[in-house]
Amino acid sequence: MEQPPKDSKSTPPDANHDVVSVKLEGPIPSIDTALGQILEVKSSPKLERKVLLKIDLVLMPLMCFAYFLQFLDKMVLSQTTLFGLREDLHLVGQEYAWCSAIFYFGYLAWSWPNSYLLVRLPIGKYLGVTVTLWGGILMCHAACKNFAGLATARFFLGVAEAAVVPGFSLLTGMFYKREEQPTRHAGWYFGNTVAALIGSLITYGIGHITGASIPEWKLMFLILGAVTAGFGLLLIPILPDSPTKAIFLNKQERAIAVQRTLQNKTGVLDNGTFNWGQAVEALKDPQAWLLALYTFCVNLWNGGLTTFVAIIIKGFGFGTFQSLVYQVPFGASEILYLVFTVLFASHVRSRRIFAGSSRIFMMIFSSTASLLGVLLVWKLDPSNKAGRLMGIYISVGYAINIPLCMSLVTSNVAGFSKRSVVSAMVFIAYCLGNIVGPQFYNASQAPSYSTGIESAVSGLSLGTIFLICLWVYYIRENDRRDRLYGPPSEVTETDEMRDELSNKTDREIPSFRR
């Protein structure tokens, strides 16, 4: 192998240094060829900031708005119960709970095919098409006449939405450095908090439309579905498949976009090949199972909250439109959790104490806070409306763990195929939790749903235990690798780049630390 020129590594960039022209479009011919090309790139802090800004200005708004629509479209089922959905479709017993759960059967059914297709297909185009399809399917909800029709529509809506979060996590890992990923995951997750903040106001407004020839709940599905489908069509040409194919960057900027993320050692070049060996390794990795178990447990509460929150709040003694308005603080509560988490996770860097860049610590904190909120709903006297409502607001803290969990997968799992499979495992657990959770909310116990609240307490408690186990595992694994291979600081820049371009897994890279 020809060694790259010595000055490719030793020449320090200055603020005005230009970038050498390189060719990074299309398939990478070999690791050594790609390594030589990357080492030729002479970037500078100024140029890197420019590239990062361009990436942020394109990716963050697109992913944030898509996630806004996804949460809004999930939440609308709960809102429509206040406008006659259950009565018009003659839903009885546990049929409404199953309409929520069946959505996650679709999510679950498509998780494994999705993990394969995200690698095999151009990820940006694939995500754009799925968003368009989910918008169309949401509009079809307005045509439902009974439980069977609604259940079918919910299943295919789950199929269409299954690609969004794992796809966005893969894109975040491709375009951003490890230390940038928590804030960027939080950036596109911010769409969720905005939807929680204003979603109830949107449905409140639609519910006050007068003169329509169809019920308000049908209008909600039609309007939100049309907006989503239109946005999906916009994503198809704009959302990039990888840094080397980003149409909003020129050739030099694409080279810098690849170079700046090589230190992640998690893979930035999508070569369209699924590695089955990496898939097997993913199934043997303790961190994958601990993340999946945590995700299942915490989503026992998520499945109940997103499905029954409107009914629970109305059961506190509030009217229909009061119940909508009192859901607005959900978003404000999530924003407070999100801001605190991002600030903490981005500035506390002690490897020994805060393994995983402090993210696990914040996940433990928010899960514990959610547990406290659910306990308030469960144990306070029913006449204490304000206290129980405050408990509901506090209990949403777990929600910010979704982007944190995916950022752990993005930054702590190397190998494109392995990371795709671990993402699928986490989302299978997410689906199972959301399928099982609503089944604890028996119609005979409405609107207090005591069994459902008890299941939430159990799930949040167990989830916190699994997080603590993961935290300990990361610390012990880092110590073990330090003893075997020495500190990662001893690795050369060339070796780091070679590891990155070779698409190795985290277990195959001696310098990899979590």
N, C-alpha and C positions, 0 to 999 in steps of 0.2 A: 504493500500500500504506500502511495506517495504521501509523505508528511506534509501538512499544510505549511505555508511559509511562516517562519518564526515571528515575523513582525505582525502577523495576523492576530496574535494574542498579546504581544508585548507593547504594541503601539497604543497608548491611551487615547481615547477619543476626547476631543475638545468641543466646546460649545458650538463651534461653527463647522465641525467636520461633516463632510457630506457622506452619502452612502454609496458604496460601490454597487454598480448594477449587478444583480444576480437573477437567476432564472429559477423561480420556485413554483411556476404554474405546472399543472399536470402531474402525472405519476412521478414519484421519486425513484430514480434509477437504481440507487444503492445507498446503503448507510454511509459509506465512505465518501461518495460523491456529494450527498446532501451535507455531510459534515464539512467538507471543503467549502461548499457554497456558503454555509452559515458562518464559518470562521472568517470569510472575506468581508462580511458586513461590518462596516465601521459606523456605528450609530453614535448618538450623543444624547445626553439627558434632554436637551431641547427637542430633538427629533422624536425621541421616545414619548415625551409628554404630548406632542402633537398627534402621534399615532393613537395613543391611549384616549385622547379627547375625541378623536373621530370615531373610535370604536364605541365609546360611551354614548356619544350623541346618536348613534344608530341603534345599537343593540339594546340599551337600557329602555328607551321609550317603547320599542316594539315588544320586548318581553314583558315589561311592566303592564302595558295595556292588555296584552293577551292574558296575563294572569288575573288582571282586573275582571276581564270578561268571564274567565273560567269560574272564579269564585262567585261572581254575580249570577251566572247561569246555574250554579249548584244551589245557591241560596234561594232562587226564585221559587223552587218547589215548596219550601217552607212558607214563603210569603203568600203563595196562591191559596193555601189552606184558609187564610183569613177572608178570601173572596169567593168561597163556594166550591173549590175544586173537589173536595171530598164528597160533597152533597151531589154535585152535577154528575160525577162519575160513579156514584153509588158505592163508594169505598167503605167497607165494613171490617170490623175486627183488626187484624194485623196487616191488611192489604196496603194501607198507606205506608207502614214501616217497611214493607217489602218493596214498595216502589222506590224508596231510597236505597235499600240494599241492592236491588237488581242493577242499579247504576254501577256499583262496584263489582258485580259479576262481570259486566262488560269490561271494566278496567282490568280485572284479573285475567279474563280470557285473552286479552290482547297484550298483556305484559311481556310474556316470553317472545311471541312474534315481534313485538315492538323492539325488544332489545336487539334482535337480529336485524330488523329493517333499519334501525337507526345507524347501524354500521354499514349495511350494504347499499343503502340509498343515499342520495344527497340530502343531508339532514335538514338544510334550510327549506328545500322544496317539499320534502316530506312533511315537515311541521306546518307549512303553509296550507297544504292540501287538507291535512287533518283538521285544522282550525275552520276551514271553509265547510267541511262536511259536518262538523259539530254544530255550526250555526244553522245549517239546513235542517238537521235532525231536531234541534231545539224548536224550530218553527213548526215541525210536524206534531209537537206536543199539543198544539191547539186543536188538532183534528181528532184527538182521542175521545172515545165515547164511553170507555169502561176500563176496568182494571187491566184487562189483557192488553189493550192498546197502549195504555200508559206504561205498563211494565216493559213492553217491547221497545217503545221509544226510549225509555230510560236505559235499557241494556245497550242499545247502539250509541247512545250519547256517551256512555262510559267507554266504549270502544274508541270513539273518535277523540276523546279527551286524554286517552292513556299516554299519548306520546309527549304531551306538552312539558311536564315538569322534568322527566328524565332527559328529554331533548335539550331543554334550556340549561340543565346542569352540565351536560356534555359540552355545549357551546361555551359556557362560562369557563370550564376547564381548558378549552382550546385557546381562548382569547386573553385570559387574565393570569397574572402571577398568583402564586399561592396566597401571599399576604393581601392581595386585592380581592380574592374570591369571597370572603365573608361579606364585605360591603356590597359587592355586586349581586350576590345571591339575595341579600336584603333589599337591594335596589329593585330587582324585578319582583320580589315578593311584596314590595310596597303596594303593588297593584291589589293584592289581597286585602290589605288594611284599608285602602281607599274604598274598595267595594263594600267592606264591612261598615265603613263610615257613612257612605252616601247611598248604598244599595237600597236601604229601607226607604230613603227619601225618594229614590227613583220609582220604586213600586208604589209608594204613597201617591206620587204624582199621577202615575198610570191609573191607579185605583180611583182617582177623582175625574178621569176623563168622562165627559157626559155626551150623550147622543150616539154612542157606538152601538152597532147592531149585534155585537157579540159580547159575552161576559168579560169582565176585567181580567180574569186570570188568563184567558186566551190572548188578550192583547199583550200581556206581559211576555208570554212565550214568543209571539210574533215579532214584537219590536226588538227584544234582546237578541233573538235568533238572526234577524236581518242584519243588525249591526255586526254581530260576530262573523257571519258569512262574508260580509263586505270586507272586514278587516283581514280575514284569511286570504282573500284574493290579493290584497296588498302585500302580504308577507311573502308570497311565492317568489316574486322577482327580487325582493330586497334582502330577506334574511339569508346570511351567508352559510355555506356548507363547511367552511374551514377558513383559517386566516389566509391560506394561499388562493382562495377563491372569492374573497370579499370584494364585491364590485365597487364599494365606496373607498377602497384603498388603491393607490397606484402600485407598480411593481416594487419600488423601493420600500414603500410602507408595508407591503405584505411581508417582505423579508424581515423587516424590523419586528413586525407583529409575531412572526415565528420565533425569532431570536430571543425576544424579551421573555418568552414563557418557557424556554428550554430548562431553566433551573427547577421547574416543577417536577420534572422526571415522571410525568404522568401521561405524556403523549399528546401532541398537538396536531399530528398529521394523520388524517383519515385516509387510509389506503383502500378502503372498501372491502377488506378481507376479514372474515370472522374467524378468530383463533379458538378452536375448541379446547385446546390445552389450557388456555386462560380461563375458559368457562369452568372447567373442572377445578382449577385452583380457587376460583371464586367460591365454589361450593364447600371448599375445605377451610376457608379463612374464618377464624373466630370473630373478627370484627364484623364480617358480613352478617353473621347470625345474631350477634348482639344488637346490631343496628336494626335488624328485621324484627327481633323480639320486642325491642323497645317500641318500634313503630306500631306493631300490632296492639300492644297494651294501651298506648296513649290514644289510639284512634277508636277505642271503645267509647270514649267520651266524645270525640269528634263526630262520630256517626250519630250519636244521640243529639248533640247540641245543634248541628246544622239541620237536622230533620225536624226536631221538636221544639226549638227555641221559641218560635212564635206562639206555640200552644202553651208552653211552660210559662212564659211571661204573661200571657192573657189569663192563665190560671191563677196568677198572683192577685187578680181582681181588676185588671185594666181592660179598657175597651179595645175594639179592633184597631183603630188608627193610633191610639195610645201605644198599643203593643208594637206597632211599626216604628213609631218615633223613639221609643225606649230601646230600640236595637241600635240606634245611631252610636251611642257611646262604646259599642263593641269595637268599632274602628279606632276610636280615640285611645282605648285601652291597648289595642294591638300596637298602635304607633308608639306609645310610651315604652312598651316592652321592646319593640324593635330598635328604637333609638338607643336605649340603655344597653341592649345586647351588642349592637354594632360598635358603639364606643368602647365597651369593655373588651370585646373580642379583638378589636383592631389595635389596642394599645397595651394589652397585657401580654407579654411575650415569653414568660418564664417557661422553658421546656419542661423542667422538672416538676413544677407544681401544676402548671396549666398545659398538660399535654393536649395536642390537637388545637393549638393556638387559642386556648381558653374557651373554645366553643362548647366542649362537653360540660364545663363548669356552668356556663350560662344555660345550657339545656337542663341541667339538674335544678338550677334555681327556678326557671320558669315552670318546670313540671311540678315542683314543690308548691309554688305560688298557685298554680291551677288547682292542685289538691286542696289547698286551703279554701279557695273559692267554692269548690264543690261541697266541702264540708259545711260552709256557711249556708248554702242552699238546703242542705240535708238536715241540719240540726237546729237552725233558727226557727222560732215560732212562726207559723203561717201568717200571723197577723203582722209580722215585721216585713212589710213589703220592701222598704228601702234597703234593709240589710240583705235580704235574699237577692234583690236585684243587683246590689253591689257584689255579692258573691258570684253571680253570673258574669259580671264584667271582669272580675279578677280571674275567673276560671279560663279565660281565653289565652292566657300566657303560653300554654303549650303550643299554640299555633305557630309561633315564631320558630319553633324547633324544626319545622318542616324544611325551610331553606338551610338551617344550620346542619341538619342531618345530611341533606344532599351535598352541602359543601364539604362535609367530612368524606363522603364518597368521592367527590371530585378531586380533593387534594391528597387523600390518604390511600387511594387505590390507584395503582399504576397499571398500564396496559389497557388499550382502548377497548378490547373485547371484554376483559375482566371487569372493567369499570361499568360497562354497559350491563353485564349480568348482575353485578351487585346492585346497581340501580334498580334493575327489574325485581330482585329479591326484596328490596325495601318497599317497592310499590306493590308487590304482591301482599306483603304484610299490611301495608296501608289499606289495601282493598279488603282483606279479611277482617281487619279491625272495624272498618266501616260497614261491613256486611253483618257482623255479629252484634255490634253495638246497638243498633236500633231494635233488635229483637228483644232486648231487655225492657223496652218501653211498652208494656202491655196496655192495650186500649182500656182494659177494665180499671187501670190505675190512673187514668187521665184525670186532671192535668198535672198531678204531683209526680207520677212516675217514680215511686220510691225504689223499685227494683233497678230501674235504669240509673238512678243517681248512685246507688250502692255499687253497681258495676263500674261506674266512672271512678269511684274512690279506689276500688281494687286495681283497676287498670293503671291509673296514675301512680299508685304506690309501687306496683311491680315494675313499671317502666323506669321509674327513678332508680330502682335497684340494678336493672340492666345497664343503665348509664354509668353507674358507679363501677360496675364490673368492667365496662369498656375503658373507662378512665385508667383503672389499674392495669389492664392489659396493655394499653399504649405505653405507659411508663415502663413496665417490665420489658416489653419488646424493644423499646429504644435502648434500654440498658444492656440487654442481651446483644444487640447488634454493635453497640459501642465496644463491648468486650471482645467480640469476634473479629470485627473489621477495623476498629479504631474510630476516632471522631470523623464525621463526614467532612469536616473542614480540610482534611488531608487530600481530598479528591480534587484532581485538576479540572480546569474548565473544559478541556477537550474531552475528558472522560465523561463529564456531566452531559455534554452535548451528544456523545455517542450513545449513552444510555437512553437519552430521550428519543433520539431518532430510531433506535432499534426496537421501540415499542415493547420493552421489557415490562414485566410486572414488578410490583413493589418488593416481592420476595426475591426476585432475581437481581435486584440492584443493591449491592452492599451498602451504598451510601444513603439509602432511603431512610428517612426518619419521619415519624408522625408527630 
